[in-house]
Amino acid sequence: ALERGEFELFYQPKLTVDDRLVGAEALLRWRHPERGLVAPSIFVPVCEDIGLIGQIGEWVLETAARQQVRWLAAGHSLKVAVNLSPRQLAGAQLLTTVQGIVQRTGCLPADIELEITESVLLGNDLHSRRVLSQLHGMGFTIAIDDFGTGYSNLAYLQRYPINTLEIDRSFVQAIGHASTLTDVIIVMCKALNLHMVAEGVERAD
């Protein structure tokens, strides 16, 4: 699929509560010639197992960065979010790869947000902390994806250079009848001066 150019990026919009477009999240899909669109939950674990996730992750980040540059040239200032897999973050070449992408594309790191999972932050991993700090120092912002569904350790919100929490859709869709946890996350984000993104908003309420 990588050799044949069958991977595609779709961009899910990020809107403010007053309906202004402020960003987008890059979503990877595989357009298989016979099976149609294949979800990442099916092919990403395979890519990780065979050691291909680094190459695919590089392609995703560079493709999203080039799209961000095109949008900016067209007058649209949008922050683009890109997922980093735990294996990418654990790799030794991530910083060199990212630096190369910035040079090749001319993208503004401040307009790229790198999303990680909570599992990456477990165990106070010194390598992950160092890499995230260096990426943050380059100007990238760091987001925690699907917050609240993993092994949440609130200490890492101050230990690591985190800018944004993406509240998992399971909490968002419970608003109206079981929203206590969502309320707690919102209060915590305000107290820590973190940006918030609500996933899975599908109705006006």
C-alpha positions in Angstrom: 0.0 0.0 0.0 2.8 2.4 0.8 4.7 1.6 -2.4 1.5 1.9 -4.5 0.4 5.1 -3.0 -2.8 3.7 -1.6 -2.8 5.6 1.7 -4.8 8.8 2.0 -5.4 11.5 4.6 -8.8 12.8 5.5 -9.1 15.9 7.6 -11.7 16.1 10.4 -12.5 19.7 11.2 -12.1 21.3 14.7 -14.7 23.9 15.5 -15.1 26.3 18.3 -18.5 26.3 20.2 -19.5 29.3 18.1 -18.9 27.3 14.9 -15.6 28.8 13.8 -13.2 26.5 11.9 -9.8 26.6 13.8 -8.1 23.4 12.8 -8.3 19.8 11.6 -7.1 16.4 12.6 -5.3 14.2 9.9 -6.9 10.8 9.7 -5.1 8.0 7.9 -7.0 5.6 5.6 -6.0 2.8 3.3 -7.9 2.8 0.0 -7.5 -0.8 -1.0 -8.3 -1.6 -4.7 -10.6 -4.4 -3.7 -11.7 -3.9 -0.1 -12.3 -0.1 -0.4 -11.4 2.1 2.6 -9.7 0.2 5.4 -9.8 1.7 8.9 -6.5 2.2 10.7 -7.6 0.0 13.6 -7.2 -2.9 11.1 -3.9 -2.1 9.4 -1.9 0.0 11.9 -1.3 -2.9 14.4 0.1 -4.9 11.4 2.3 -2.0 10.4 3.6 -1.8 13.9 4.3 -5.5 14.0 6.3 -5.6 10.8 8.2 -2.4 11.6 6.6 -0.2 8.9 4.9 2.3 11.2 7.9 4.7 11.2 7.8 5.1 7.4 4.1 5.5 7.3 4.2 7.9 10.2 6.8 10.0 8.4 4.5 10.0 5.3 1.5 11.1 7.3 3.3 14.0 9.0 4.9 15.3 5.8 1.6 15.0 3.9 -0.3 16.9 6.7 2.5 19.5 6.9 2.3 20.2 3.2 -1.5 20.5 3.4 -1.1 23.0 6.3 1.3 25.1 4.1 -1.2 25.0 1.2 -4.1 26.1 3.5 -2.0 28.9 4.9 -1.0 30.1 1.4 -4.8 30.1 0.5 -5.4 32.4 3.6 -6.6 29.7 6.0 -4.7 29.7 9.3 -5.5 26.2 10.7 -3.6 24.1 13.2 -3.3 20.5 11.9 -3.2 17.6 14.4 -1.2 14.4 13.6 -1.1 11.2 15.7 2.3 9.8 16.8 2.3 6.1 17.6 4.1 4.9 20.7 6.6 3.1 18.5 7.4 6.3 16.6 8.0 8.2 19.9 10.2 5.3 21.2 12.3 5.3 18.0 15.7 6.9 17.8 15.2 8.8 14.6 12.0 10.7 15.3 13.6 14.1 16.0 15.8 13.8 12.9 12.7 12.8 10.8 10.7 15.7 12.1 13.5 18.2 11.5 13.8 17.0 7.9 10.0 17.4 7.3 10.1 21.0 8.6 13.0 21.8 6.3 11.4 20.1 3.2 7.9 21.5 3.6 8.5 24.9 5.1 5.7 24.3 7.6 5.4 26.2 10.8 5.8 23.9 13.8 3.5 26.1 15.8 0.7 25.2 13.4 1.2 21.4 13.9 -0.1 19.5 16.9 1.4 16.1 17.7 -1.1 13.8 19.4 0.0 11.0 21.7 -1.8 8.4 23.8 -1.8 8.3 27.6 0.1 5.0 27.5 3.1 6.8 26.2 3.4 8.7 29.4 3.3 5.7 31.8 6.3 4.9 33.9 7.9 8.3 33.7 9.9 7.3 30.6 12.9 9.6 30.3 13.3 9.0 26.6 9.7 10.1 25.9 10.0 13.1 28.2 13.2 14.2 26.4 11.8 13.8 22.9 8.5 15.5 23.7 10.4 18.4 25.4 12.6 18.8 22.3 9.6 18.7 19.9 7.9 21.3 22.2 11.1 23.3 22.0 10.9 23.3 18.2 7.5 24.9 18.4 5.1 21.9 18.1 2.2 21.6 20.5 1.5 18.3 22.2 -1.9 16.8 22.8 -3.1 13.8 24.7 -5.6 11.8 22.6 -8.7 10.1 24.1 -8.1 11.5 27.5 -9.7 9.6 30.4 -9.8 6.2 28.8 -6.3 5.1 29.7 -4.3 4.9 32.9 -4.7 8.6 33.7 -2.0 9.9 36.0 -2.6 13.6 36.6 1.1 14.1 37.6 2.2 13.8 34.0 0.1 16.9 33.0 2.7 18.9 34.8 5.7 16.6 34.2 5.4 16.6 30.4 5.0 19.6 28.0 1.3 19.0 27.4 -0.8 21.7 25.7 -4.1 20.0 24.9 -6.4 17.3 26.2 -8.8 15.6 23.8 -11.8 14.5 25.9 -12.8 11.0 24.7 -16.1 10.7 22.9 -17.5 8.4 25.5 -17.6 11.3 28.0 -18.8 13.8 25.5 -21.7 11.6 24.4 -22.7 11.2 28.0 -23.4 14.9 28.5 -26.9 15.5 29.7 -27.3 12.4 31.7 -23.9 11.4 33.1 -21.6 14.4 32.6 -19.8 14.6 36.0 -16.5 13.3 34.7 -16.6 15.7 31.7 -17.2 18.6 34.1 -14.2 17.5 36.2 -12.0 17.4 33.2 -13.1 20.8 32.0 -12.4 22.3 35.5 -9.0 20.7 35.5 -8.1 22.0 32.1 -9.0 25.5 33.1 -7.0 25.2 36.3 -3.9 24.0 34.4 -4.4 26.4 31.4 -4.8 23.5 28.9 -6.7 23.7 25.7 -9.6 21.3 25.4 -11.0 19.4 22.4 -14.2 17.4 22.6 -14.3 14.4 20.4 -17.4 12.9 18.9 -19.6 16.1 18.9 -22.5 15.0 16.6 -25.5 17.0 17.8 -26.2 20.6 18.6 -26.6 20.0 22.4 
